[in-house]
């Protein structure tokens, strides 16, 4: 069940990212999108504990804002 949740979550964010890049005028080819995988990411950890903040990410809250690649934040510190 965890795998299903991770795949759904990552698929939604991949779709949002591709949509935003296209809106910004980037040439995103459909054949490239077809090769994206919601399973290939370093944040997936099937052996650890998962903490979910239902209040900030529950039903009706929508997706969190996408990260700005120009910021100096290090994703590993989260």
C-alpha positions in Angstrom: 0.0 0.0 0.0 2.9 2.4 0.7 4.2 1.8 -2.8 0.8 2.7 -4.3 0.7 5.9 -2.3 4.3 6.9 -3.3 3.6 6.2 -7.0 0.3 8.3 -6.9 2.0 11.2 -5.0 5.0 11.3 -7.3 2.9 11.0 -10.4 0.8 14.0 -9.4 3.9 16.1 -8.8 5.6 14.9 -12.0 2.5 16.0 -13.9 2.4 19.4 -12.1 6.1 19.9 -12.9 5.8 19.1 -16.6 2.7 21.3 -16.8 4.5 24.2 -15.2 7.6 23.8 -17.4 5.4 23.8 -20.5 3.6 26.9 -19.3 7.0 28.6 -18.8 7.8 27.9 -22.5 10.1 24.9 -22.1 10.0 22.3 -24.9 9.0 19.2 -23.1 8.5 16.3 -25.6 5.8 13.7 -25.0 8.3 10.9 -25.6 10.5 12.2 -22.8 7.5 12.4 -20.4 6.6 8.8 -21.3 10.0 7.8 -19.8 9.5 9.5 -16.5 9.1 7.2 -13.6 7.5 8.0 -10.2 9.7 5.3 -8.6 13.1 6.8 -9.4 13.8 9.4 -6.7 16.1 9.5 -3.7 13.3 10.4 -1.3 11.7 7.0 -1.6 12.5 4.9 1.4 10.7 1.6 1.9 12.6 0.7 5.0 12.1 3.7 7.2 9.2 5.5 8.9 6.9 7.9 7.2 5.4 11.0 8.8 2.5 12.7 7.2 1.0 16.1 8.1 -2.7 15.5 7.2 -3.6 19.1 8.1 -1.2 20.6 5.5 -1.6 18.0 2.8 -5.0 16.4 3.4 -8.0 16.4 1.1 -8.8 19.7 -0.5 -5.4 21.2 0.3 -4.0 20.7 -3.2 -0.4 20.2 -4.0 2.5 22.0 -2.2 4.3 24.6 -4.3 7.0 23.2 -6.5 10.6 23.9 -5.5 12.4 26.8 -7.1 15.6 25.4 -8.6 17.2 28.8 -8.2 17.0 28.8 -4.4 20.0 27.7 -2.4 18.0 25.2 -0.2 19.5 21.8 0.2 16.7 19.2 0.0 18.7 16.7 2.1 18.3 18.9 5.2 14.5 18.5 5.3 
